[in-house]
Amino acid sequence: MIRLAFLVAGVGALGYGCWLLVPQLTTTVPWLIAGPIVHDLVVAPLLAGVGLILTRARVGAAVRTALMVTATLALIAVPLVWRPSAAPDNPGLQNRDYPRDLALWLTALWAALAVSWLLRRRRRVGPPTAGTRNE
Amino acid sequence: MRAPAPHAASRLGLWLAVAFGVCFVTGLLSHAIQHPPAWFWWPSRPVQLYRVNQGLHVLSGVAAVPLLLAKLWTVYPRLFLRPPRAFGPLVRHAAERVATLVLVCSAFFELVTGLFNVAQSYPWRFFFPAAHYAVAWLAVGAIGVHVAIKLPVARSARPDPERRAFLRSAGVTAAAALVATAGVTVPWLRSVSPLAWRAGPGPQGVPVNRTAAAAHITVPDDWHLDVRWAGGSATMSLATLHALRQRTARLPIACVEGWSADADWTGVPLRDLLGAVGAPTDRPVRVSSLEKAGLYASSVLPRPHARDPLTLLALRLNGETLSPDHGFPCRIIAPNRPGVLQTKWVTLIEVLP
């Protein structure tokens, strides 16, 4: 019953959306089909490759999460950095330097990760005893 | 290839349904405020409601980006499933694939066009609001059909400990994306969020979307404000406006693109101005700009906003005379409205019948 309700409401919304979209079909269709094409043929195989390397290298969950955060933020930054045809210039607006701020943010993230890794490793190994290290 | 992960997929699906649901409802609301159907009514209070609505709209979209990618990652192997041979199952299989394709197309379209729009970058030939609105209906419709198909799978899925770390990573990534952008509308995050698309203070401490130059505004030396209503009209000079009792109100400019900023606006309450010339004060009001062309050269203040004592014909911003980019000589600033409807460079006020 609840599935039928979802189906009916879904088909209704789809129909309305199609009706709205018909007059703009020629300009929107390339942008509609680009998503799955780029994802299925480029993004997903790339992720699969990276995933394989991470698994082989036995990379932990923290590094995987940090990689996901890095990739996601880089993706969200694309429209801010790559502006093929922007709106008219807006000289009154001092926008920030996105690449620099994002780089700072990600550096802080990876530095925190490295510090926590070092601390954990140190605790596990124990403090190094004096004179045992070859330098 | 990894085994299918129905639990992780359904959990991510639930999160995505919440994100897209919030995005859809807030988007519909914003659309209705800008193109009100006859039955629609939108109040002038709470003052910050539209700001919260648009903040939720853009941030739920941002959070959906990593969630959508994570979801597709868990179900990617299903792309390579071999179709069944028998006719009945083959038809069902094909229908499911078509429904999923529509879902993925529309979901990517909404997120990508939304992100480019907030960055004011337009690498396409369609009209963004119309296309984004139409595809939003496709996306929710496709989500509805998808839920109808997948509900039994989601209900019978058992938690999979191997995928727990992945789910946690996806959640953390969505949270990080939120913090990285929320500064557009949350003031105390403004300096923290590296990807807040409106981070600069702008002229007089408030960002601007449409500058006076972009709108081709030249204020004539003999500028005056015309007020018209059924049965009368009046003309007011800038000096007359300054001579009327002024009021200062702290109101946000809340853009449809999600960014927002509070400011102190000083000017004549619209209600008082209409009362001073003897025009009716309980009717909707159309406000027109010096701007000749453009979609937002005029706006209609519905009754609740026209009557609200906080709705100002503002002459000053943060203690200074309005700068050209903020609408000199005067602009409308009303509570709980989209920024694009806060008409600048006002030259004509008409009380509608």
Contacts between the chains, C-beta under 8 A, distances in Angstrom:
chain1	res1	chain2	res2	distance
A	2	B	151	7.2
A	3	B	147	7.8
A	3	B	148	4.6
A	3	B	151	5.4
A	3	B	152	7.9
A	4	B	148	7.3
A	6	B	144	4.9
A	6	B	145	7.2
A	6	B	147	4.7
A	6	B	148	3.9
A	6	B	151	7.3
A	7	B	144	7.0
A	7	B	145	6.1
A	7	B	148	3.9
A	9	B	141	7.9
A	9	B	144	5.0
A	10	B	140	7.7
A	10	B	141	4.8
A	10	B	142	6.9
A	10	B	143	7.0
A	10	B	144	2.5
A	10	B	145	3.8
A	10	B	146	7.6
A	10	B	147	7.4
A	10	B	148	6.2
A	11	B	141	6.8
A	11	B	144	7.6
A	11	B	145	6.5
A	12	B	141	7.0
A	13	B	137	5.0
A	13	B	138	7.6
A	13	B	140	5.1
A	13	B	141	3.2
A	13	B	144	6.2
A	14	B	102	7.1
A	14	B	137	7.3
A	14	B	138	6.1
A	14	B	141	3.3
A	14	B	142	6.4
A	14	B	144	7.9
A	14	B	145	6.9
A	15	B	141	7.4
A	16	B	137	5.0
A	16	B	141	7.5
A	17	B	106	7.7
A	17	B	134	5.5
A	17	B	135	6.6
A	17	B	136	7.4
A	17	B	137	3.1
A	17	B	138	3.7
A	17	B	139	7.8
A	17	B	141	5.7
A	18	B	138	7.0
A	20	B	130	7.6
A	20	B	133	6.8
A	20	B	134	3.6
A	20	B	137	6.4
A	21	B	131	7.6
A	21	B	134	4.3
A	21	B	135	6.7
A	21	B	138	6.9
A	24	B	126	5.2
A	24	B	127	7.3
A	24	B	130	6.2
A	24	B	131	5.5
A	24	B	134	6.8
A	27	B	124	6.7
A	27	B	125	4.5
A	27	B	126	3.9
A	27	B	131	7.6
A	28	B	109	7.5
A	28	B	124	8.0
A	28	B	126	5.2
A	28	B	131	5.1
A	28	B	134	7.8
A	28	B	135	7.1
A	31	B	109	5.9
A	31	B	112	7.4
A	31	B	113	7.0
A	31	B	124	5.9
A	31	B	126	7.6
A	32	B	105	4.5
A	32	B	106	7.1
A	32	B	109	5.2
A	32	B	135	7.2
A	33	B	105	6.2
A	34	B	108	7.6
A	35	B	104	6.3
A	35	B	105	5.6
A	35	B	107	7.4
A	35	B	108	2.6
A	35	B	109	6.1
A	35	B	112	6.8
A	36	B	101	6.4
A	36	B	104	4.7
A	36	B	105	5.9
A	36	B	108	6.9
A	39	B	69	8.0
A	39	B	72	6.3
A	39	B	104	7.3
A	39	B	108	7.0
A	40	B	76	7.7
A	40	B	79	6.3
A	43	B	69	7.5
A	44	B	72	6.9
A	44	B	73	7.1
A	44	B	76	5.0
A	47	B	73	6.2
A	48	B	76	7.6
A	61	B	165	4.4
A	61	B	168	7.4
A	61	B	169	6.5
A	64	B	165	7.7
A	64	B	169	5.8
A	65	B	168	7.5
A	65	B	169	4.1
A	65	B	172	5.2
A	65	B	173	6.7
A	68	B	66	6.7
A	68	B	70	7.8
A	68	B	169	5.4
A	68	B	170	7.3
A	68	B	172	7.8
A	68	B	173	4.5
A	69	B	172	7.0
A	69	B	173	5.1
A	69	B	176	4.5
A	69	B	177	7.8
A	72	B	65	6.2
A	72	B	66	4.4
A	72	B	69	7.4
A	72	B	173	5.2
A	72	B	176	7.2
A	72	B	177	5.4
A	73	B	176	7.0
A	73	B	177	6.7
A	73	B	180	5.5
A	73	B	194	7.6
A	73	B	195	6.6
A	75	B	65	6.6
A	76	B	62	6.5
A	76	B	65	6.3
A	76	B	115	6.4
A	76	B	177	6.2
A	76	B	180	7.1
A	76	B	181	6.8
A	76	B	195	5.6
A	77	B	195	5.6
A	78	B	115	7.7
A	79	B	115	4.9
A	79	B	116	4.4
A	79	B	118	7.5
A	79	B	119	3.8
A	79	B	121	5.1
A	80	B	119	4.9
A	80	B	121	8.0
A	80	B	195	6.4
A	80	B	197	6.1
A	82	B	121	7.4
A	83	B	119	7.0
A	83	B	121	4.4
A	84	B	121	6.8
A	84	B	123	4.4
A	85	B	121	7.1
A	85	B	122	5.6
A	85	B	123	5.9
A	86	B	119	7.9
A	86	B	120	5.8
A	86	B	121	5.1
A	86	B	122	7.3
A	87	B	120	4.1
A	87	B	121	7.7
A	87	B	122	7.0
A	88	B	211	7.5
A	88	B	213	7.9
A	88	B	214	4.4
A	89	B	214	7.8
A	90	B	208	6.4
A	90	B	209	7.4
A	90	B	211	5.7
A	90	B	214	7.4
A	91	B	211	7.1
A	91	B	213	8.0
A	92	B	202	5.6
A	92	B	203	4.2
A	92	B	208	5.0
A	92	B	211	5.9
A	92	B	323	7.8
A	92	B	325	4.8
A	93	B	198	7.6
A	93	B	200	5.3
A	93	B	202	5.3
A	93	B	207	5.8
A	93	B	208	6.1
A	94	B	200	3.6
A	94	B	201	7.0
A	94	B	202	7.3
A	95	B	197	7.7
A	95	B	198	7.4
A	95	B	199	6.3
A	95	B	200	5.1
A	96	B	194	7.6
A	96	B	196	7.5
A	96	B	199	4.4
A	96	B	200	6.6
A	98	B	194	6.8
A	98	B	195	6.5
A	101	B	194	3.7
A	101	B	195	7.8
A	102	B	180	8.0
A	102	B	194	4.6
A	102	B	195	6.5
A	104	B	194	7.0
A	105	B	180	6.9
A	105	B	194	4.5
